[in-house]
Each structure stands twice: as C-alpha cells, then as structure tokens.
Amino acid sequence: MTYDLIIIGGGPAGSAAAVYAARKRLHTLLITTEWGGQSVVSEQIYNWIGTKALSGAELAENFRNHVTANTGEGQTLTVKESAKVMGMEKDGDAFKVKTESGEEFLTKTILITSGSKHRKLVAKNADELEHRGLTYCASCDGPIFTDQDVAVVGGGNAGFESAAQLLAYCKSVTLLHKNDNFRADKITIEKVLKNPKMTAIKNVAILEIKGDKFVEGLIYKDNITGKETELKVSGIFIEIGQIPNTDFAKNTVPLDEIGRVKIDAWTQKTEVPGIWAAGDCTNVLYHQNNIAAGDAVRALEDIYLYLHTK
C-alpha cells in the first residue's frame, strides 16, 4: 500500500504529528527507533506544558501511550517501533522509505522529525556527572540552580543565550570558550557581558569536571599559557553544538552546513515538494520540546491541505 504520510521519529514533534494525523484520518505510518527524543534521559522536566514536573522516561511513555491509543482496528495510524530509517528517495509520484532491516514503504508525503543529539563535552568525569549538575539544557534545568554559581561552556549564540537565561536567577555565570573569538552576535555578546554577575574566559580547554555525587566545579587549562585553574560551580551548562539525526535524508533534501534540514518556517516545508520537517532536526532558531510539538502540528496542517487540495 501507499501511505498518505510517513513520520520519521518518535519525539515530541513526531508524536504530536502522529496524533493529529490520526484525528484527520490520514493513512499514516510512524517509524521510530525510540520514544521521547533527547529528553528521555532527563531526570526531571519542568517546562512541558500541562505538567508541573515529570521524568524523561515518563514523558517518553506518555508519547507512546498517546500515539498508540490511536492505532488498531478501525484506525488509520500504524506505528513501527525500534526501527531505524536508513534512506528515502523519490519513487514516481511517491516516496520510498527504507529501514535498517531492509523493509521499504511507499508514501505520498514525509514528515522528518528525527531530532538531534547534543555534542558531548569531552572531559574527565563529564559522562559520570551528566544530569548531576552537568546539563545540556538551561531552559529545562536552569531554575534548579537559583542563587548558585554556574558555568556555561560554549561561545556561540546558544551559549550566550543560555547565560542570559541563567543570569536571571543564578548568583554568577562564568562562560568558558575554547577560541579567542566568540561566535555569537556582537550585540548579544555586549548585552550579556554588561551584567555584573557575568564573566567570560576565552582560550581555554575543559580538562575535568569535579565532584563525587554532584558537580562541585571544573578544571580548565589556558590554551596560551598552559596554566590549569579550578573553578568552583554547582552547575555546568554545555552549549557546544548539536548533531542532527539526518544522515538518512542527506541525498534527498537540502541540509545546512551542520546537517539540519532546511525548511520554510511558515509551513515547515523542505525544498522538496512532498517532504516537511519539524523539531530539532531543522534549521529553526530555537529548539525545545514544546516548540518541536508546535512546529510538527503546523507541518501536519500543511500536509493535510497538500494532500486534499493538490
């Protein structure tokens, strides 16, 4: 059979799109390796709208339960779990989506919601103290560190924007960058550095994260002098980039310089007619669970019109 829509990914974007597709009675196949996206490893999430707090595992299970509740006899939604998409290509008037197991599925449209993964900090004890003071989301975890000293690792817009958020409630914020020049917009840099609670240190390498059960500080090395310094902080926020999960799409849709799917932010359309994308795999400015879900709903609305007005 040929589906109306194949959704690739089971995070907030893919799950939201699947529920909306089911309610619109589109013959849809959702393919996902896992549920929940990046948040699945979070111990607590405080900014998922409608829920005061829940773990990443709970959020992932909620996604799965909500989506699969719309499957079964008489429903138009099918879910293929624990499946990895390896490629997709044009096939006449349709598209062919291929999985790692060798299965192939035909569809009229595709919505890519495959997300991304954080570029991890490479330093001693970084993995051991992740989610115990070392985190990759200031919006999610920042308020936990109210009135405490924290550090941000990264010198791009994401790093300075995270610092700006943290300055609203943290005692102090120290930003550490590996190069001599910051990559963020000049106006953003100037505005953030004006805050008296803010310190920025350039040309450093993070060598070690200190702490036993929770982060207590870090050790960095001056790349010019070689001097090593210990910085006492309770929280460390890593903003050194994202790695989009888009290898399977690179031969089908245009990607930007870091591998994100290029879209029209008004509609979520890619440059290939019949293919949309939403969430962290796209080249939009902000990436959050709630934003990803909203973007996917916008895409689904546009896909529905495309299918019924073309």
KOLDRENPA-396342 format. One record per atom (N, C-alpha, C): x, y negated, z negated; residue in three letters. Coordinates in steps of 0.001 Angstrom, whole numbers, padded with zeros to 6 digits, always signed. Layout:
! KOLDRENPA-396342
XYZALA;...
***
This chain:
! KOLDRENPA-396342
+000836+001198+000000MET;+000000+000000+000000MET;+000870-001247+000000MET;+000285-002366+000354THR;+000953-003651+000309THR;+000295-004502-000780THR;+001079-004879-001771TYR;+000561-005697-002864TYR;+000344-007137-002395TYR;-000539-007835-003094ASP;-000653-009278-002880ASP;+000589-009976-003413ASP;+001096-009469-004555LEU;+002177-010149-005265LEU;+003022-009145-006028LEU;+004335-009330-005968ILE;+005250-008623-006863ILE;+005939-009665-007738ILE;+005878-009446-009059ILE;+006541-010303-010036ILE;+007776-009564-010537ILE;+008918-010230-010512ILE;+010170-009603-010944ILE;+010614-010228-012254ILE;+010460-009492-013358GLY;+010873-009995-014662GLY;+009745-009965-015673GLY;+010065-009596-016927GLY;+009044-009478-017966GLY;+009244-010400-019152GLY;+009859-011556-018903GLY;+009993-012560-019955GLY;+008748-013416-020038GLY;+008832-014598-020640PRO;+007652-015457-020766PRO;+007068-015864-019418PRO;+007917-016108-018417ALA;+007418-016501-017103ALA;+006701-015342-016419ALA;+007353-014202-016338GLY;+006739-013053-015673GLY;+005475-012584-016358GLY;+005484-012587-017688SER;+004303-012135-018437SER;+003123-013077-018233SER;+003382-014389-018295ALA;+002309-015361-018078ALA;+001728-015224-016676ALA;+002605-015085-015687ALA;+002138-014954-014307ALA;+001318-013686-014124ALA;+001737-012598-014763ALA;+001019-011331-014620ALA;-000393-011421-015178ALA;-000535-012065-016334VAL;-001866-012209-016938VAL;-002771-013048-016038VAL;-002239-014145-015514TYR;-003027-014997-014628TYR;-003362-014281-013324TYR;-002419-013516-012796ALA;-002671-012769-011557ALA;-003776-011743-011769ALA;-003760-011098-012935ALA;-004793-010098-013234ALA;-006168-010742-013321ALA;-006236-011904-013948ARG;-007517-012589-014095ARG;-008041-013097-012755ARG;-007135-013348-011821LYS;-007546-013789-010487LYS;-007747-012615-009533LYS;-007594-011400-010059ARG;-007836-010167-009292ARG;-006899-010029-008100ARG;-005685-010484-008248LEU;-004676-010251-007216LEU;-004070-008864-007430LEU;-003895-008108-006370HIS;-003250-006793-006471HIS;-001755-007036-006701HIS;-001344-006848-007941THR;-000029-007297-008395THR;+000768-006151-008998THR;+002057-006159-008729LEU;+002994-005239-009372LEU;+004029-006063-010122LEU;+004165-005829-011431LEU;+005217-006463-012217LEU;+006311-005423-012444LEU;+007547-005787-012089ILE;+008701-004912-012279ILE;+009634-005568-013284ILE;+009990-004853-014346THR;+010864-005440-015361THR;+011798-004408-015964THR;+013009-004842-016274THR;+013943-003963-016979THR;+013620-003928-018463THR;+013142-005058-019002GLU;+012771-005150-020408GLU;+011814-006320-020593GLU;+011172-006376-021749TRP;+010249-007449-022064TRP;+010929-008495-022939TRP;+010481-009742-022799GLY;+010885-010773-023747GLY;+011929-011746-023286GLY;+012763-011370-022316GLY;+013807-012283-021874GLY;+014881-012482-022931GLY;+015549-013640-022906GLN;+016658-013910-023818GLN;+016245-013881-025284GLN;+014991-014226-025562SER;+014555-014365-026953SER;+014416-013034-027676SER;+014539-011929-026958VAL;+014330-010627-027584VAL;+015323-010379-028719VAL;+016485-011038-028692VAL;+017496-010806-029735VAL;+017388-011799-030889VAL;+016482-012763-030799SER;+016363-013781-031842SER;+015674-013226-033087SER;+016252-013515-034248GLU;+015649-013039-035487GLU;+014342-013761-035783GLU;+014300-015075-035512GLN;+013093-015857-035730GLN;+012968-016913-034628GLN;+011750-017080-034131ILE;+011441-018101-033133ILE;+010379-019008-033746ILE;+010653-020317-033762TYR;+009761-021249-034442TYR;+009015-022171-033485TYR;+009301-022085-032201ASN;+008692-023058-031288ASN;+007830-022424-030205ASN;+007416-021168-030391TRP;+006464-020566-029465TRP;+005081-021050-029849TRP;+004446-021794-028954ILE;+003203-022471-029294ILE;+002116-021481-029728ILE;+001467-021818-030840GLY;+000380-020991-031358GLY;+000815-020037-032449GLY;+002122-019944-032680THR;+002646-019043-033707THR;+003703-019787-034512THR;+003537-019837-035834LYS;+004477-020581-036664LYS;+005875-019991-036588LYS;+005958-018676-036639ALA;+007256-018004-036556ALA;+007042-016538-036222ALA;+007927-016000-035429LEU;+007927-014569-035132LEU;+009299-014193-034601LEU;+009620-012922-034669SER;+010926-012467-034188SER;+010887-012292-032670SER;+012067-012221-032072GLY;+012143-011982-030640GLY;+011530-010651-030266GLY;+011721-009651-031116ALA;+011146-008329-030847ALA;+009615-008387-030861ALA;+009061-009155-031806GLU;+007604-009308-031875GLU;+007071-010033-030644GLU;+007783-011082-030228LEU;+007358-011825-029045LEU;+007365-010926-027816LEU;+008414-010131-027663ALA;+008512-009217-026530ALA;+007364-008211-026538ALA;+007056-007684-027724GLU;+005965-006711-027822GLU;+004615-007370-027531GLU;+004452-008632-027944ASN;+003228-009366-027618ASN;+003075-009542-026108ASN;+004192-009869-025444PHE;+004151-009981-023986PHE;+003687-008658-023375PHE;+004322-007580-023797ARG;+003994-006261-023240ARG;+002523-005913-023489ARG;+002051-006135-024704ASN;+000669-005786-025035ASN;-000332-006611-024233ASN;-000043-007915-024084HIS;-000963-008782-023351HIS;-001024-008396-021877HIS;+000138-008124-021298VAL;+000177-007758-019877VAL;-000479-006404-019646VAL;-000085-005392-020420THR;-000607-004039-020168THR;-002088-003906-020514THR;-002620-004834-021314ALA;-004057-004835-021590ALA;-004853-005125-020321ALA;-004174-005683-019317ASN;-004833-005997-018050ASN;-004547-004965-016973ASN;-004052-003800-017383THR;-003783-002718-016433THR;-004755-001562-016683THR;-004721-000586-015810GLY;-005565+000589-015991GLY;-006706+000645-015002GLY;-007626+001555-015236GLU;-008736+001805-014311GLU;-009580+000543-014111GLU;-009827+000228-012855GLY;-010629-000936-012512GLY;-009863-002243-012501GLY;-008574-002203-012857GLN;-007757-003413-012887GLN;-006883-003496-011632GLN;-006406-004699-011333THR;-005598-004915-010127THR;-004119-005094-010434THR;-003750-004998-011716LEU;-002360-005189-012127LEU;-001713-003850-012460LEU;-000521-003643-011917THR;+000284-002459-012213THR;+001622-002915-012772THR;+002148-002192-013751VAL;+003426-002539-014368VAL;+004402-001383-014205VAL;+005602-001706-013781LYS;+006672-000717-013703LYS;+007773-001161-014664LYS;+007888-000454-015795GLU;+008841-000808-016832GLU;+010174-000093-016637GLU;+011197-000614-017300SER;+012544-000031-017262SER;+013023+000189-015834SER;+012706-000759-014971ALA;+013092-000670-013563ALA;+013857-001928-013178ALA;+014934-001752-012444LYS;+015783-002867-012047LYS;+015678-003106-010552LYS;+015359-004335-010173VAL;+015294-004687-008755VAL;+016710-004922-008246VAL;+017028-004280-007134MET;+018369-004379-006555MET;+018417-005270-005315MET;+017261-005471-004678GLY;+017262-006296-003483GLY;+015866-006516-002956GLY;+015731-007487-002065MET;+014458-007747-001402MET;+014754-008317-000030MET;+013844-008073+000895GLU;+014076-008517+002262GLU;+012757-008688+002990GLU;+012794-009460+004047LYS;+011619-009660+004887LYS;+011341-008374+005647LYS;+010067-008000+005744ASP;+009677-006791+006471ASP;+008417-007110+007268ASP;+008588-007631+008490GLY;+007447-008054+009292GLY;+006773-009246+008663GLY;+005473-009131+008419ASP;+004725-010208+007767ASP;+004765-010099+006246ASP;+005468-009084+005747ALA;+005515-008849+004306ALA;+006968-008868+003826ALA;+007155-008502+002552PHE;+008487-008377+001963PHE;+008637-006981+001388PHE;+009856-006484+001401LYS;+010168-005191+000810LYS;+011055-005425-000409LYS;+010636-004860-001538VAL;+011401-004979-002785VAL;+011926-003593-003142VAL;+013241-003507-003389LYS;+013892-002228-003653LYS;+014389-002177-005089LYS;+014191-001021-005746THR;+014645-000848-007119THR;+015881+000042-007167THR;+016506+000086-008339GLU;+017732+000854-008529GLU;+017517+002344-008283GLU;+016307+002814-008553SER;+016008+004241-008372SER;+015762+004617-006913SER;+015747+003619-006026GLY;+015539+003897-004605GLY;+014114+003684-004132GLY;+013231+003317-005051GLU;+011844+003060-004653GLU;+011752+001749-003879GLU;+010783+001690-002979GLU;+010554+000484-002193GLU;+009078+000121-002250GLU;+008794-001168-002389PHE;+007424-001647-002490PHE;+007225-002800-001515PHE;+006072-002822-000865LEU;+005737-003893+000064LEU;+004798-004891-000603LEU;+004970-006164-000272THR;+004140-007205-000865THR;+004018-008402+000072THR;+002906-009105-000065LYS;+002700-010320+000733LYS;+003495-011499+000159LYS;+003635-011539-001176THR;+004346-012636-001834THR;+005198-012097-002975THR;+006177-012890-003395ILE;+007061-012526-004503ILE;+007183-013714-005450ILE;+007167-013428-006741LEU;+007485-014429-007762LEU;+008690-013919-008546LEU;+009806-014639-008447ILE;+011032-014267-009155ILE;+011028-014923-010536ILE;+011010-014114-011580THR;+011046-014621-012961THR;+012086-013816-013741THR;+013232-013625-013142SER;+014247-012713-013678SER;+015109-013319-014770SER;+014946-014619-015039GLY;+015636-015245-016156GLY;+017131-015398-015970GLY;+017804-015594-017080SER;+019258-015748-017067SER;+019794-015282-018408SER;+021088-015210-018510LYS;+021725-014867-019783LYS;+022748-015942-020113LYS;+022942-016177-021397HIS;+023896-017191-021831HIS;+025316-016732-021529HIS;+026144-017672-021096ARG;+027574-017390-021002ARG;+028105-017332-022431ARG;+028634-016198-022812LYS;+029023-015978-024201LYS;+030362-016640-024544LYS;+030457-017082-025776LEU;+031716-017606-026288LEU;+032666-016447-026545LEU;+033870-016558-026005VAL;+034888-015541-026238VAL;+035818-016045-027336VAL;+035637-015520-028521ALA;+036456-015903-029673ALA;+036320-014808-030727ALA;+037305-014694-031581LYS;+037271-013686-032632LYS;+036043-013877-033523LYS;+035309-012800-033764ASN;+034119-012759-034632ASN;+032883-013426-034027ASN;+032958-013919-032781ALA;+031786-014585-032187ALA;+030620-013620-032042ALA;+030886-012418-031567ASP;+029803-011446-031406ASP;+029234-011018-032751ASP;+030109-010826-033735GLU;+029661-010353-035039GLU;+028775-011370-035755GLU;+029022-012663-035527LEU;+028264-013697-036233LEU;+027173-014353-035380LEU;+026933-013777-034200GLU;+025818-014276-033381GLU;+024502-014027-034114GLU;+023636-015056-034109HIS;+022355-015040-034826HIS;+022537-015065-036340HIS;+023748-015314-036790ARG;+024016-015504-038224ARG;+024786-016814-038410ARG;+024294-017821-037708GLY;+024925-019129-037761GLY;+025484-019548-036420GLY;+025813-018585-035568LEU;+026239-018878-034204LEU;+025062-018600-033289LEU;+024635-019629-032570THR;+023419-019503-031784THR;+023564-020182-030435THR;+022655-019848-029534TYR;+022700-020390-028177TYR;+021475-021247-027872TYR;+020773-021694-028920CYS;+019561-022483-028681CYS;+019341-023497-029801CYS;+019678-024759-029521ALA;+019479-025816-030519ALA;+017999-026072-030771ALA;+017197-026024-029719SER;+015754-026258-029879SER;+015122-025196-030764SER;+015588-023963-030614CYS;+014994-022861-031383CYS;+015452-022870-032832CYS;+016753-023043-033044ASP;+017341-022794-034355ASP;+017837-024039-035085ASP;+017884-025178-034391GLY;+018441-026380-034990GLY;+017872-026770-036336GLY;+016535-026810-036499PRO;+015967-027262-037772PRO;+016389-026435-038982PRO;+016839-025206-038746ILE;+017311-024374-039857ILE;+018506-025030-040553ILE;+019247-025848-039802PHE;+020490-026423-040311PHE;+020328-027883-040760PHE;+019135-028247-041151THR;+018873-029597-041656THR;+019812-029943-042821THR;+020402-031145-042730ASP;+021317-031665-043755ASP;+022605-030843-043896ASP;+022978-030128-042837GLN;+024213-029355-042854GLN;+025154-029836-041750GLN;+026416-029499-041870ASP;+027416-029815-040860ASP;+027418-028717-039801ASP;+027348-029117-038523VAL;+027292-028138-037448VAL;+028254-028536-036334VAL;+028505-027603-035426ALA;+029354-027855-034272ALA;+028619-027439-033008ALA;+028924-028134-031914VAL;+028424-027776-030588VAL;+029637-027505-029712VAL;+029622-026388-029000VAL;+030714-026054-028092VAL;+030228-026260-026664VAL;+030851-027196-025937GLY;+030449-027487-024566GLY;+030495-028981-024299GLY;+030788-029343-023054GLY;+030909-030759-022735GLY;+030044-031236-021599GLY;+029040-030437-021228GLY;+028112-030829-020174GLY;+026864-031474-020740GLY;+025881-031704-019870ASN;+024630-032311-020323ASN;+023956-031468-021402ASN;+023987-030143-021246ALA;+023337-029270-022223ALA;+023975-029429-023594ALA;+025304-029544-023630GLY;+025986-029717-024898GLY;+025629-031021-025576GLY;+025624-032111-024797PHE;+025306-033418-025379PHE;+023827-033522-025740PHE;+022954-032894-024958GLU;+021526-032912-025287GLU;+021258-032115-026559GLU;+021964-031001-026727SER;+021831-030236-027968SER;+022335-031053-029149SER;+023449-031744-028966ALA;+023982-032593-030031ALA;+022977-033671-030413ALA;+022333-034262-029410ALA;+021346-035307-029672ALA;+020189-034775-030505ALA;+019737-033567-030207GLN;+018669-032959-030995GLN;+019130-032721-032430GLN;+020325-032194-032581LEU;+020834-031836-033904LEU;+021081-033065-034777LEU;+021444-034177-034156LEU;+021708-035395-034911LEU;+020469-035903-035645LEU;+019299-035485-035192ALA;+018057-035942-035818ALA;+017889-035389-037231ALA;+018525-034245-037523TYR;+018320-033667-038856TYR;+019579-033096-039497TYR;+020667-032938-038772CYS;+021885-032397-039366CYS;+022712-033490-040049CYS;+023528-033100-040996LYS;+024388-034041-041719LYS;+025452-034622-040798LYS;+026052-033757-039969SER;+027042-034202-038989SER;+027087-033206-037840SER;+027512-033696-036683VAL;+027651-032845-035499VAL;+029028-033098-034889VAL;+029791-032033-034693THR;+031083-032125-034023THR;+030999-031357-032709THR;+031256-032056-031615LEU;+031227-031424-030298LEU;+032654-031105-029866LEU;+032872-029861-029445LEU;+034192-029389-029039LEU;+034159-029005-027566LEU;+035111-029548-026793HIS;+035132-029318-025346HIS;+036519-028876-024905HIS;+036564-027947-023963LYS;+037846-027350-023568LYS;+038685-028241-022650LYS;+038054-029186-021973ASN;+038767-030011-020999ASN;+038971-031440-021484ASN;+039676-032229-020664ASP;+039966-033615-021007ASP;+038796-034545-020710ASP;+037938-034131-019770ASN;+036799-034967-019377ASN;+035488-034229-019630ASN;+034508-034932-020192PHE;+033177-034371-020368PHE;+032468-034305-019017PHE;+031598-033308-018861ARG;+030868-033145-017605ARG;+029479-033778-017653ARG;+029070-034249-018797ALA;+027730-034827-018941ALA;+027654-036198-018277ALA;+026427-036676-018082ASP;+026226-038011-017519ASP;+026820-039055-018462ASP;+027427-040071-017874LYS;+028121-041089-018662LYS;+027196-041759-019668LYS;+025984-042086-019247ILE;+025060-042783-020148ILE;+024674-041901-021327ILE;+024556-040583-021070THR;+024234-039642-022142THR;+025389-039548-023127THR;+026601-039466-022595ILE;+027789-039391-023445ILE;+027871-040612-024357ILE;+027725-041784-023764GLU;+027854-043027-024538GLU;+026791-043127-025627GLU;+025581-042763-025284LYS;+024483-042862-026252LYS;+024691-041921-027431LYS;+025077-040672-027153VAL;+025254-039694-028224VAL;+026447-040045-029101VAL;+027551-040478-028490LEU;+028759-040771-029252LEU;+028632-042015-030118LEU;+027626-042841-029879LYS;+027403-044023-030707LYS;+026875-043667-032092LYS;+026307-042482-032220ASN;+025746-042087-033513ASN;+026867-041903-034536ASN;+026784-042514-035693PRO;+027857-042417-036695PRO;+028059-041001-037240PRO;+027078-040135-037060LYS;+027212-038756-037545LYS;+027884-037847-036507LYS;+028249-038428-035354MET;+028740-037642-034225MET;+030255-037769-034056MET;+030909-036632-033813THR;+032335-036593-033494THR;+032533-035701-032277THR;+033411-036121-031361ALA;+033718-035311-030181ALA;+035215-035073-030099ALA;+035605-033825-029852ILE;+037012-033454-029752ILE;+037228-032741-028419ILE;+038148-033261-027620LYS;+038426-032696-026293LYS;+039715-031886-026298LYS;+039886-031125-025214ASN;+041118-030354-025006ASN;+041373-029329-026113ASN;+040346-028563-026451VAL;+040531-027551-027494VAL;+040008-026191-027036VAL;+040556-025157-027616ALA;+040099-023787-027379ALA;+039617-023212-028696ALA;+038438-022581-028687ILE;+037907-021960-029899ILE;+038566-020588-030057ILE;+039283-020411-031159LEU;+040015-019166-031373LEU;+039250-018158-032224LEU;+038553-018658-033240GLU;+037946-017739-034207GLU;+036743-018389-034877GLU;+035723-017571-035142ILE;+034579-018004-035943ILE;+034781-017440-037342ILE;+034746-018306-038336LYS;+034988-017893-039718LYS;+033670-017587-040424LYS;+033718-016595-041302GLY;+032548-016260-042087GLY;+032441-014774-042307GLY;+031738-014399-043362ASP;+031522-012986-043676ASP;+030135-012567-043206ASP;+029126-012908-044000LYS;+027757-012579-043602LYS;+027117-013697-042789LYS;+027687-014901-042876PHE;+027131-016056-042175PHE;+028285-016986-041794PHE;+028075-017798-040776VAL;+029112-018722-040319VAL;+029529-019678-041432VAL;+030832-019826-041588GLU;+031371-020776-042561GLU;+032271-021810-041898GLU;+032613-021582-040638GLY;+033469-022528-039943GLY;+034055-021920-038690GLY;+035010-022611-038101LEU;+035689-022109-036910LEU;+037118-022637-036889LEU;+037943-021963-036110ILE;+039322-022404-035899ILE;+039491-022745-034423ILE;+039994-023948-034152TYR;+040247-024334-032771TYR;+041697-024750-032597TYR;+042184-024633-031365LYS;+043566-024988-031042LYS;+043596-026162-030087LYS;+044417-027142-030366ASP;+044626-028256-029457ASP;+045410-027742-028247ASP;+044827-027875-027064ASN;+045457-027328-025865ASN;+046749-028041-025479ASN;+046972-029249-026011ILE;+048175-030018-025668ILE;+049295-029766-026683ILE;+048971-029863-027965THR;+049993-029709-029000THR;+050132-028286-029508THR;+049084-027483-029321GLY;+049103-026121-029844GLY;+048716-026019-031303GLY;+048424-027145-031935LYS;+048064-027146-033349LYS;+046709-026491-033563LYS;+046621-025652-034600GLU;+045369-024991-034945GLU;+044730-025684-036140GLU;+043402-025881-036067THR;+042668-026605-037117THR;+041422-025820-037488THR;+041122-025778-038769GLU;+039879-025146-039225GLU;+038833-026223-039473GLU;+037648-026012-038918LEU;+036530-026930-039087LEU;+035438-026226-039885LEU;+035057-026803-041016LYS;+034026-026208-041861LYS;+032643-026615-041355LYS;+031873-025670-040909VAL;+030496-025912-040455VAL;+029626-024720-040834VAL;+028322-024966-040924SER;+027371-023894-041242SER;+026721-023305-039999SER;+026708-024099-038927GLY;+026079-023645-037687GLY;+026929-023999-036482GLY;+026924-023116-035484ILE;+027675-023353-034249ILE;+026746-023091-033076ILE;+026592-024100-032227PHE;+025676-024019-031077PHE;+026497-023973-029791PHE;+026314-022907-029026ILE;+027122-022676-027828ILE;+026354-023141-026594ILE;+026960-024069-025845GLU;+026358-024591-024616GLU;+027429-024625-023517GLU;+027849-023434-023080ILE;+028905-023350-022071ILE;+028390-022759-020757ILE;+027075-022819-020593GLY;+026514-022430-019303GLY;+025639-021191-019352GLY;+024893-021015-018271GLN;+024005-019867-018109GLN;+024440-019064-016889GLN;+024152-017771-016916ILE;+024398-016906-015764ILE;+023046-016382-015289ILE;+022514-016905-014182PRO;+021194-016470-013706PRO;+021206-015007-013262PRO;+020108-014318-013504ASN;+019956-012926-013065ASN;+019352-012911-011657ASN;+020156-013281-010683THR;+019626-013464-009328THR;+020423-012751-008244THR;+021309-011840-008606ASP;+022117-011157-007586ASP;+021258-010477-006530ASP;+020145-009915-006956PHE;+019276-009186-006030PHE;+018642-010092-004979PHE;+018633-011406-005242ALA;+017942-012343-004351ALA;+018884-013148-003478ALA;+020188-013002-003682LYS;+021150-013913-003042LYS;+021160-013838-001521LYS;+020728-012736-000962ASN;+020709-012613+000503ASN;+019353-012966+001106ASN;+018417-013390+000250THR;+017056-013668+000721THR;+016639-015105+000522THR;+016962-015685-000640VAL;+016566-017068-000919VAL;+017805-017904-001228VAL;+017786-019202-000905PRO;+018923-020073-001216PRO;+019100-020247-002724PRO;+020357-020162-003161LEU;+020716-020374-004554LEU;+021612-021599-004654LEU;+021663-022212-005844ASP;+022563-023350-006012ASP;+023968-022848-006338ASP;+024863-023776-006698GLU;+026271-023426-006865GLU;+026540-022475-008018GLU;+025597-022357-008973ILE;+025807-021418-010074ILE;+024834-020244-010025ILE;+024147-020092-008886GLY;+023327-018915-008684GLY;+021870-019032-009057GLY;+021389-020232-009367ARG;+019970-020411-009690ARG;+019161-020563-008414ARG;+017943-020066-008423VAL;+017074-020157-007253VAL;+016627-021606-007065VAL;+016808-022121-005870LYS;+016368-023483-005568LYS;+014865-023492-005337LYS;+014168-024397-006024ILE;+012717-024466-005886ILE;+012248-025907-005721ILE;+011008-026039-005258ASP;+010284-027306-005299ASP;+009563-027333-006642ASP;+009960-028233-007515ALA;+009417-028240-008875ALA;+007926-028568-008937ALA;+007341-029084-007862TRP;+005900-029351-007836TRP;+005106-028055-007722TRP;+005658-027088-007011THR;+004910-025869-006692THR;+005624-024588-007091THR;+006903-024668-007422GLN;+007765-023515-007699GLN;+008139-022733-006439GLN;+007832-023282-005264LYS;+008176-022594-004014LYS;+009683-022596-003802LYS;+010203-021493-003273THR;+011573-021474-002788THR;+011560-021996-001354THR;+012714-021984-000714GLU;+012795-022436+000668GLU;+012339-021362+001649GLU;+011984-020182+001132VAL;+011482-019092+001969VAL;+009976-018980+001770VAL;+009172-019207+002797PRO;+007718-019088+002657PRO;+007322-017709+002137PRO;+006470-017710+001108GLY;+006020-016451+000535GLY;+006766-016043-000724GLY;+007812-016799-001094ILE;+008575-016479-002305ILE;+008611-017696-003227ILE;+008251-017479-004486TRP;+008280-018501-005534TRP;+009232-018042-006643TRP;+009596-018945-007508ALA;+010434-018592-008657ALA;+010077-019499-009831ALA;+010240-018984-011042ALA;+009918-019758-012247ALA;+010793-019319-013404ALA;+011018-020241-014337GLY;+011754-019913-015541GLY;+013240-020166-015428GLY;+014005-019473-016260ASP;+015433-019752-016413ASP;+016273-019385-015200ASP;+015723-018658-014247CYS;+016482-018316-013042CYS;+016440-019440-012011CYS;+015725-020520-012292THR;+015560-021601-011317THR;+016409-022813-011674THR;+016525-023739-010715ASN;+017382-024916-010891ASN;+016617-026121-011436ASN;+015683-025873-012360VAL;+014989-026981-013010VAL;+015846-027509-014157VAL;+015479-028684-014681LEU;+016323-029369-015655LEU;+016322-028699-017019LEU;+015151-028259-017502TYR;+015063-027724-018853TYR;+014636-026265-018834TYR;+015190-025480-019746HIS;+014868-024060-019838HIS;+014450-023725-021265HIS;+013176-023362-021433GLN;+012624-022946-022715GLN;+011517-021936-022443GLN;+011168-021144-023461ASN;+010102-020156-023299ASN;+008796-020793-022829ASN;+008382-021863-023507ASN;+007115-022494-023168ASN;+007146-023113-021773ASN;+008290-023673-021399ILE;+008426-024251-020065ILE;+008356-023160-019010ILE;+009037-022047-019259ALA;+009033-020939-018304ALA;+007618-020413-018070ALA;+006863-020262-019152ALA;+005489-019773-019014ALA;+004643-020750-018202ALA;+004778-022043-018493GLY;+004015-023042-017754GLY;+004398-023094-016293GLY;+005695-023009-016003ASP;+006149-023009-014613ASP;+005583-021812-013857ASP;+005528-020671-014516ALA;+005014-019465-013867ALA;+003525-019584-013562ALA;+002785-020209-014468VAL;+001352-020418-014211VAL;+001164-021347-013021VAL;+001990-022406-012938ARG;+001921-023296-011780ARG;+002214-022525-010489ARG;+003218-021663-010543ALA;+003546-020854-009371ALA;+002383-019949-008991ALA;+001768-019332-009996LEU;+000669-018406-009725LEU;-000513-019114-009078LEU;-000808-020317-009555GLU;-001889-021082-008946GLU;-001587-021364-007469GLU;-000335-021687-007178ASP;+000053-021983-005803ASP;+000043-020721-004947ASP;+000467-019610-005530ILE;+000446-018331-004808ILE;-000994-017946-004456ILE;-001902-018144-005391TYR;-003306-017805-005133TYR;-003856-018613-003952TYR;-003561-019907-003952LEU;-004010-020752-002828LEU;-003364-020301-001518LEU;-002092-019954-001573TYR;-001371-019495-000375TYR;-002034-018249+000196TYR;-002385-017318-000668LEU;-002963-016052-000210LEU;-004378-016225+000339LEU;-005099-017200-000198HIS;-006513-017331+000164HIS;-006808-018480+001127HIS;-005760-019220+001516THR;-006007-020326+002458THR;-005118-020249+003688THR;-004202-019285+003765LYS;-003293-019199+004900LYS;-003996-018650+006139LYS;
***
